Amino acid sequence: MALTLAEATATLTAPGQMFEVAEEEIDGVATRVWRHCPPSLRIDPRTVPRHGEATYLVYEDERMTFKQHFEEVAALATVLADRYGVRFR
């Protein structure tokens, strides 16, 4: 028996599930969040050697390793800084 979209969503986001949804306050605003997700997809550069060729992101049939992701982000950061003058505060 196939689930409806609403049933599948309820199953995946239920308490204790991988995509459990909870409410947390972010900057004073009650916000729905996935409870078990990391707060960002930012990579700590120190972890790249440890996870280098392991899969980091998956989209449909595309795969990106930790190393590939880090290299892409570093290249983008370089362009943003050198060409557009973007700086961290």
C-alpha positions as CSV (number, residue, x, y, z in Angstrom):
1,M,0.0,0.0,0.0
2,A,1.5,3.3,-1.0
3,L,1.5,6.2,1.4
4,T,0.1,9.6,0.6
5,L,2.6,12.5,0.7
6,A,1.1,13.6,4.1
7,E,1.4,10.1,5.5
8,A,5.0,9.8,4.4
9,T,5.9,13.3,5.7
10,A,4.3,12.4,9.1
11,T,6.2,9.1,9.3
12,L,9.6,10.7,8.4
13,T,9.2,13.7,10.7
14,A,7.8,11.8,13.7
15,P,9.6,12.0,17.1
16,G,12.7,9.7,17.1
17,Q,12.9,9.6,13.3
18,M,15.9,10.8,11.2
19,F,13.9,13.8,10.0
20,E,12.2,14.6,13.3
21,V,10.8,18.1,13.3
22,A,10.9,20.2,16.4
23,E,10.4,23.8,17.3
24,E,13.4,25.9,18.5
25,E,13.9,29.6,19.1
26,I,16.3,31.1,16.6
27,D,17.0,34.8,17.1
28,G,13.9,35.1,19.2
29,V,11.6,33.5,16.6
30,A,10.0,30.1,17.1
31,T,11.2,28.1,14.1
32,R,10.6,24.5,12.9
33,V,13.8,22.7,12.5
34,W,15.1,19.1,11.8
35,R,16.2,18.0,15.3
36,H,18.9,15.6,14.2
37,C,20.6,17.7,11.5
38,P,23.9,19.6,12.0
39,P,23.4,23.3,12.4
40,S,25.1,23.9,9.1
41,L,26.8,22.1,6.2
42,R,30.0,23.9,6.9
43,I,33.1,21.6,6.9
44,D,35.8,21.9,9.5
45,P,38.9,21.9,7.4
46,R,40.6,19.7,9.9
47,T,38.2,16.9,9.1
48,V,38.9,16.8,5.3
49,P,42.0,14.5,5.6
50,R,40.0,12.1,7.8
51,H,37.0,12.0,5.5
52,G,38.5,13.2,2.1
53,E,37.1,10.7,-0.4
54,A,34.0,9.8,1.7
55,T,30.7,11.0,0.3
56,Y,29.6,14.3,1.7
57,L,26.6,15.3,-0.4
58,V,24.2,13.3,-2.6
59,Y,21.7,14.8,-5.1
60,E,19.9,12.4,-7.3
61,D,22.7,10.5,-9.1
62,E,25.4,13.1,-8.3
63,R,27.9,12.5,-5.5
64,M,30.4,14.9,-3.9
65,T,33.2,13.9,-1.6
66,F,34.3,16.0,1.5
67,K,37.5,16.9,-0.5
68,Q,35.6,18.0,-3.6
69,H,33.2,20.1,-1.5
70,F,36.1,21.7,0.4
71,E,37.9,22.5,-2.9
72,E,34.8,24.0,-4.5
73,V,34.0,26.2,-1.4
74,A,37.6,27.3,-1.2
75,A,37.6,28.3,-4.9
76,L,34.4,30.2,-4.4
77,A,35.7,32.0,-1.3
78,T,38.8,33.0,-3.2
79,V,36.7,34.5,-6.0
80,L,34.5,36.3,-3.6
81,A,37.4,37.8,-1.7
82,D,39.7,38.6,-4.6
83,R,37.2,39.7,-7.2
84,Y,34.4,41.2,-5.1
85,G,36.2,42.2,-1.9
86,V,34.0,40.1,0.4
87,R,35.5,39.9,3.9
88,F,34.5,38.4,7.2
89,R,33.9,40.7,10.1
